[in-house]
Structures are given as structure tokens and as C-alpha cells.
Amino acid sequence: MNPSFSLHSRRDFLGGISSGFAGIALSHLLSRDASASVPVPRPEFNGGIHHPAKVKRVIQLFMNGGVSPMDTWDYKPALTKLDGQKLGSKTKIEGATGMQGALMKSPFEFKQHGQCGKWVSSLFPEQAKLVDEMAFLQAMTGRSNVHGQNAYLMNNGFLLPGFPCMGAWISYALGSLSDNLPGFIVLPDARGLPYNGRGCFTAGFLPAVHQGTLIKADSPQPIADLFASDKFAYATRGADADGLALLNQMNRAHVAQHPGDSRLAARVAGYELAAKMQMSAPEAFDVMREPESARKAYGLDSTDKPTADFGKRCLLATRLVERGVRFVQVWSGPEGGTNNWDNHGNIPTQLPPMARSIDQPIAALLQDLRQRGLAEDTLVVWTSEFGRTPFSQGSLGRDHNCGTFVSWLWGAGIKPGITHGISDDIGYQAAQDITTGYDLHATILHLLGIDHEKLTVRTNGVDRRLTDVHGHVVKQILA
């Protein structure tokens, strides 16, 4: 071994193998120094950095396309009385894709459920059974009727691309609860990525290791490059051993050149720990290890069942948080005009399949988290980028509307069976106790023991934060 070659070559060698899932692990270990300025979570704060935390992990369920509130969670009997009448405004709303039609009542029956008496559409029969455990933000509002912009707002805190998403901020601030899996994992719809592609789970200007690790749950290889392709016959366990032996030789040469420097020894230990991911990941992603009763509860008992894909990802989310993943994002619906919540054409025919695909799995998710003892420190958040208009588009569709929509939270630190906020009589605009995406983010961070105003990173001369210069904790929904 040529000693003058050791340090440079060692870095080149590590760079050469830092692809796929193994690269994520190596980047994570090497990026810890870059995150040294972030306060270390304090044990006396239950893992929080600014105040005691009530939440250790978060599952975000994001309905891509804009869920119609007056057809799901926001009962509007006034629309029944006004059905067929014109709203009276001749102004085409910003971001609308068609001309305003007449006011349109919901084609779905609403009933009150639980002790809290929450009105829920017949589209969500299983979630309706759990409303006494949820806290509803009934007057959410956005800033744009354009999918991409408000999806960025609801995930990254800004209308424009380039800013870190909430999952990245949480990973940056708190790190992972496990050294065997990433701190932030994204489970997209099997049919494709959402609006903005990977932009809604980017790390932006934060270290790249904090971006969402994309997992294709429906693929035979959910994690790219975790194992060598069959095309490369030379990529064997023996070859891996030879590579590790070479790396060990180079490391020893580096130690000989730098006696008394313990950093390399620490890094070597870290790399050995990172290698465990190759053992832990396959087990974590194998939902077939769950008992048949669990798979059936999530709707996985038939591959052609409408709940199969979303149900598998909900079950996977449960397994991941159970194994120490800090933030898991589960998407419903891809980008585009079909198979999502962007129901411009026909609410009666387009909305029910989407509702059916998520209702049973979400109910199973909440019940399963409680049965596994995870509800006491896990938060589940259900949201969308915006809502839809109370008037029709065409004859039976609904257009984009950021004026009001609904989100709900469940789990640790949440006051159950409560509704906060009111939209107007027809569900066009938020009217009382309005909640913004900034407020939602501030509240989630607060539950994790983070003051949203103190978690900042200076970039291009500006102290940036997830909530920009806005946001208030919604204390009314906190236990």
C-alpha cells in the first residue's frame, strides 16, 4: 500500500460506492458534522430540542389532487337548498380550469358519528367510526389554486420550489430513532409521483441526507441498488468481502499516518453500522411477515382489491415507525387528471373510488398503531393541497379551491373528538378560526418539541425556517 495514496483514495473509494441505499447510509454518517450546529434533542425534553415533546414520530397521509370537503368531512346542508342556483360572481377564480357552474349539493349522504357528533360522508364509513379519536381542522386555507404551488406550501412552507419539506426539517432537527433505517421515508402511489414530483420531499438547502428516501412498495426491489443485479455475476458476497478488506487496508494506512486521531475509528464503526441496513431493510419492508388478520384489516387480501396498494403502504408505514423511522409520508394519487383527488369531471363517479381505496386502510392504520402501543407517541396527519368549489365545473365536477379545506390529526398530544374552525355556509371560504399550512406545520413541530421560530438555517444571507415568517401553534386541538 502506498501511504501517499491512502487518504485521497479512501475518499474516492467511498464516493464510488455511495450509490443507492448504501449511499444514503454513508451520506447520513458523513453529514452529521454538517448538522453539528443543530441543538441535540434533550432526554429531559423527551427528545425535543426546545421544550418537552409529546410526539416522537409522524405519519403524514397526503391526498394528492385536492379533496372535496363538502363531499367528505364538511357537511353543508345549505348546498342542498341552493342546489342549481348561481353563486352570483362573474369573476373567474385564480387557478380555475373552467367556468363556474351552478351551486351543487353533495351526491353523498351525511350522518353524525361518535359522541362528538361529527358529520361524515358515506364515502368514509370506516374512518367515521374513529372520529372521537380525531381532531379536525375544519377551516384550512391556502394561497394558491394551482396544484404545484399549494402542494409546495403544504409540504415545504413556500409556494416556490427549492425549500426543504417538513420531513427534511424534522430529520435535520431530530435525526433518526434508528441507525438501521433513514429518518424520513416516502411511500408514493404505485401509479406515479404526485404533483411537483420529488419536490415535495426534497431537502432543499439542508444536507441532502435529510431528503425523503423514496420507496416503491409495489416493486420486487423497493430499495434501488440494495443488492447487486443478476446481470453482474462478479458482484458476489466474496467480492464484497474483498472490497471491505481493501477498505480496511486503506483505513489502516490512514491511521498509521495520523496516530492519535480517533475520528477515522469512529467513522469505521459508523460504516459497519450502516452495513446493517442491508440486513434490516428487507425485513422492515416485508409486510407478508404480518399475520393474515393484519393484512386483511388493511385490505391486502387481494391484489386487485382497490385498497391493496394504499393498504400495503399504510401497513408498511406502521412497520417503519415501529422500527424507528421518524417521519413517513404516504401519498394517495399520482399527478394527472385521473386516479387521484382532482375530480374536475364527475364527483359522483370519480370521488368514490379514491375514498374507497383509503378508507379501510386508514382506519386499520389508526387501530393498529394503538394496538402496537405506538399511539402514545405517534402523530398521524391527514391533509391535501386544497379543497374544491361548492359550485360545479361542467355538470358534475368541482374545480380547485384554496379558500377552505379540511385536515385532521390523530394520536399523541391531540385532543380527541374536537373540531376547530368553520367554513362559510356553502364551503367556499374559511370563515372562523382559520388555519393555514404554516399553522399546521408549527403545530406538528411543537408536538415534536420544536419551536418553529427557533429552528432556522441561514442560507443566502437569510435565516430560513419551515414556516417562513408566519405560523401559530393551534393550541385548541392540543391535549
N, C-alpha and C positions, 0 to 999 in steps of 0.2 A: 504494500500500500504506500503510495506517495503522499506524505503528510501535507504537502502544499496543496494537494488536490482535495483534501478531506472536507473542509467546511463548504466550499463552493459546490462540490459535487453532491454533498449531502442535501443541500437545498434544492439542487436540480433534481435529485432523485425523488425527494418528497413532492416536488412540484409535478414530476412526471406521473406519480401515482395518485395525485389528488383529483380524481375524477369520480363521478358517480357518488354513491352513498359514502364510500370510504373518504372521499374528498371532503364531504360535509363534516365528518368527524374530525379530520385533520385541521380543517379551517376553524372549526369550533375551538380546538385546543390552542391553535396559534393566535386566535383573535382575543383570547382572554386578556392579554396585556393591553390591547386597544380599548378594552372596556373597563380598564382599571379605575377610571375617574368616576364610574357609576357607583353609588353607595352600595355596599354589600348588604343583602337582606339580613335583618337583625332577628336572631332567635327569639328575643323577648317580645318582638313585634309579630310573632307567628309567621315569619317570612316576609313581612312588609319592610319597606325601607324608610317610610316617613311616619307611619302610625300602625297600630295593630291590624293585621289582615284578618278578614273573615273567609277569604277565598284563596285557595292555592292553585286552582286550575280552572280553565274556562273552555266550554264547548260552544262555538258560535254556529248557529244554523241560519244560513243566508239564502233567502228565496229570491233567486235572480229573475228580474224582469218587472217587478212592481206588483205586489199582491193587492187585489181589490179589497179595501177594508169593509165597504158596505155589503160585500158578499161573503165575508168571513167572520170578522170579530167586532164590527162596528154597526150594530143594528140601527137602521134608520126608517122607522115607520112613516115618516113624512114623505119618503120617496114613493111609498105605496099610494098616498093621497095625491101626490103631484105627478104621478107616472104619465108620461106623454106630453107634459107641458114644457115649454121652452124656459130656459134659465133666465132669459131676458138680456143677456150680454151678447153683443155682436163682436166682441174682441176675441180674436183667436189667441188662446193662451200660449205662452212661450214653451217651445218644445213639443207642442201638439203635432200629431202627424195627420190629422184630418179635421174637418169642420165639426163644430159642435152639433150634436143632435139633441133630441128631447131628453128630459129627465127620465131615468129608467129605474124602476124598482128592482130589487133583487129577486131573481127567479127561485131563490132557495129559502126554505123555511127557517126561521129563527126560533129558538126556545131558550128559556132561562135554565141555568145549570148550577149545581152546587149550592152550598149555604150562602155564598156571596151573591147568587142570583145573576151571574154573568150571562148575557145574551150571546149565544154562539150559533153560527150557521150549521145547517145539517151536513155541510161538507166536512166538518171536523167532529164526528161522533165520539172518537176515542180521546182526543185531546179535551173535549168538553167535560169528560169525567174527572179531569185533573185541574179544573180552573181554580179550585180552592187552594191550590199549591202555587199558583202563578201570580205575578204582579204585572198588570197591563199598563203600558204607556199608550194611552188612547188618543193622544194629540201630538204625535210626532210630526215634524215638519222639516222640509229640506230647502235647498236653494236653487235647484235646477230641475227641470222636467226632462232632461236628457239622461239616458241610462248611464253612460260612462261617467259623466260629471258627478251625479249624485251617488253613484256606486263608489267613486273615489272618496266623496265626502263621508259616506257612512263607514268606510273602511280605513281611510288614510287621513281624514280630517281636513282635506283640501279638495277643491274642485278640479285641480290640475294634477297631472301625473308627476312622479319624481319624489313623492314624500313617503316615508315609512308607514306601513299599515299598523294597526293596533297590535296584531300578533307580534310584529317585529319589535315594537316598543316594549311590550311585556317581556319578550325574550331578552332584550337588551338590559332591561332593568333588573329582572329577577333570575335570569338564567333558567336552566332546566332542572327538574326534580330528579332526573336520571342521567347518568353518564353513558347509558346504553342506547338512548334514542334522542332525536332532536327535540328542542324545546317548543317548536312550532311546526305543526304538520297540517297540510291542506288536502282535503278529500274532495276533488271536483266531481261533477256529474259525469257519468260514463259517456254521455253523448257529446261532451266537449267542455271547454273552458267558458267561464262567464264573460260578460262584458268587461272590457279592458284586459282580457287575457290574464297574464300573470301579474298585471299591475296592481291588483287589489291585495296581493300578498307579497309585495316587494319590501326589501329593507331600505330602499331609498338611499339616503346618505349615511345610514348606520352601517356598521360592518356587515358584509354580505352574508355572514354565517347566520344572521338573525332573520333572513328571509324565510318564507314558508317552504318547507320541504314537500314537494308535490308527490302524492302517492296515487297511483292508478289502481284502485282497489279491485277493478274488474280484470286486470291484466294477469297472465300467468307469472309475470315478474313485476310486482307492484313497485319495486325499487329498481331503477335502472342501474346496471353495472354492479349490482351487489355480488353476483357471481359471474364468472367468465362465460362467454358464449361458447356453444359447442363447436363453433367454427374455428376456434383457436385451440387446437389439440395440445399445444405446448403449454397452455395456461392450466397447469395442474397444481395439486397441493404440494408436490415436490418442488415445482418452480417457485411457488410462494415461499416455501421454506428456504430455498436458495436466495431469493430476494431479501428475505429478512436477515439471513446470515450475512449478506453483503452489507446491508444497512447497519447491522451490529458491528461489523468490522470498521466501517467508516466512522461510526459513533465512537468506538474505542480510540481511533486515531485522533479524533477531535478532543476527547478527554485528555489524551496524552499531551496535546498541545496547550490545553487550558486547565492545568491542575488547580483544584480548589474551587472550580466553577460548578455549582450544583444544578444550574439551570438545565443543562442537557439531560442529566439523570432524571430530572423531574419530567422533562418532555418525553423521554423514552417511556417512562411509566405511563404517561398520558396516551402515547400511541398504542401501547399494549392494551390499555383500557378501551381505546377506540375500536380496536380489533374485535372486541366483544360484541360490537353492534352486528357483526356478520352472523353471530350466533343468536342474539336476542331478537333481531328484527323478524326473521321468518316466523318465529313462534308468536310474536305480537300480532302479526298480520294474518295469522291463520284462524279465521273465525270458525272454521269447522271443528276446532277444538272445544267450542262451546257445546253444551248439551243440546239435544234436539229441541227441548222445550224452549230454550232461549232463542234458537234460530227461528222457531215457529212464531214466537211472540213478536219478533222484529219483522216477520213477513218474508223470511228467506226460504220457506219450504218449497218454493217452486221458482225456477229460474225465469219463467215467463210471467210471473206474477208482477203486477205494477209496483209492488213495494220492494221487490228483490234488491234493486241497486241501492236505493236510498237506505233501505233497512240494513243492508250489509255494511254501509258506511257509518250508520249510527252505531251499530254493534261494534265496529272497528274503533270508533271514537271512544266508546266506553272502555274497551280493552287498552287503548293507548293512554288515556288519562289514569287508568288504574296502574299502569306501568311507569308513570312519571312524566308523561308529556304535559307541558304546561298549558299549551293553547292548541286546540284542534278546531279547524274550520271545515264545516260540511256544507257543500253547495247543492242547491236544488235548481236544476235547469241550466242549459248552456246558453251561449249568445245566439241571437237569431230570432226569427219570427214564429218558431214552433217549439213545442216540448219544454216550455218554460212558463213564467207567470205574466208574460207580456201579452195579455189577451185582448188584442185590438179587434179581432174578427167576430168572436161569438162567445160571450161569457158562459151561457148555458152548456156549451159543448166543450170549450177549451179549459175552463177552470176545474171542473170535477176530476179529470184525470190527474192533474197536478196535485190537487188536495188529497186524492186517494193514495197517491204514491208516498206521501209523507206522514199522513195522519197516524196510522198504526205504528210505524217505526218511531215517531217522536214520543208517543205515549209509552211505548216499550222502553225507550231510552230513559225517560224520567223514572219509570218504575224500577228499571234495572239498576240505575245509579243509587237509588235508595236502598235496594236490596243488598247491594255490594258495600254499603256503608260509605259511599262516596258523596252523598248528598250534603253532608255536614261541612264539606269544604270545596265543593264543586259548584260552579255557576254555569247555567245554560241560558243562552241569549238567542231569541228568535227575532229576525228582522228581515227587511227588504230595502231596496234603494228608495222607493217611494210608493205611493198608492195609485189609485185610478179615479177617473172622473165619475161623478154621480150621473152625468148625462151620457148618452150613448155616442159611440162612434160608429158610423154606418147605421145598422139597425139594432144589433145586439152586442156590440163590443164596447169597451171602455178605453179611453185614452190615458196618457200619462198625467199624473197629478202629484206634485211635491207638496201641495197645500196641507195635506194631512194623511197619515197612515198609522199603522199600529205595530208596536213591538211588544214583546213580553220577556220577562226574566223569571228564572226559577232556580231555587237552590239556596246555597249558603248566603246568609246575610240579607235575604229578601223577605219582606213582609208578605205572607201568602194571602191570596184571595182579595187583592186590592186592585182598584182601577184608578189611575191617575190621569187626569186630563179629559177634555171633552172637545169633540169637533162640532161644527155647526149642524143644524138640523138635517141637512142633506149630505153631509160628509164631504164638503168641498174644501173647507179651510179649518185648520185647528182654531179653536175658539177660547179655550180656558186651560190654564196650567200647561202651556205649550212646552214640549220637549224637543230639543234639537239633537242632531247627531253628536255635537260637542258635549251636550249634557249626558248622553248615553255613555260616551267614552269616559268622561270624567267620573261617572258613577262606577263603571267597571273597574277603572284604575283604583278608585277609592276602596272598593271592596278587596282589592289585592294588596292594600297597604301602601298605595302610591298617591301622593298629592300631584294631581295633573299639572299644576302650575310650577312645580319644582322639578319635574322630570323634563329636562331640556338638553339639547345638544346644539352647540354653536357651529353653524355652517354658513359660509359666505358672509360672515360678519353679522349674522342674525341668530339669536337664541330661539331655536325652533322647538315646538312641542306638538304632541298629537292633537291637542285642542286649539292650536293656533293662539288667538288672544281671547277665546270665548270659553264657554262651558261652566256649568254649575252642577254639583252633585245633587241628584234628585233624592233628597233625604226622605221624602214622603213614602217611598217604596222600600226603605231600608228597615230591617228588623231592629 
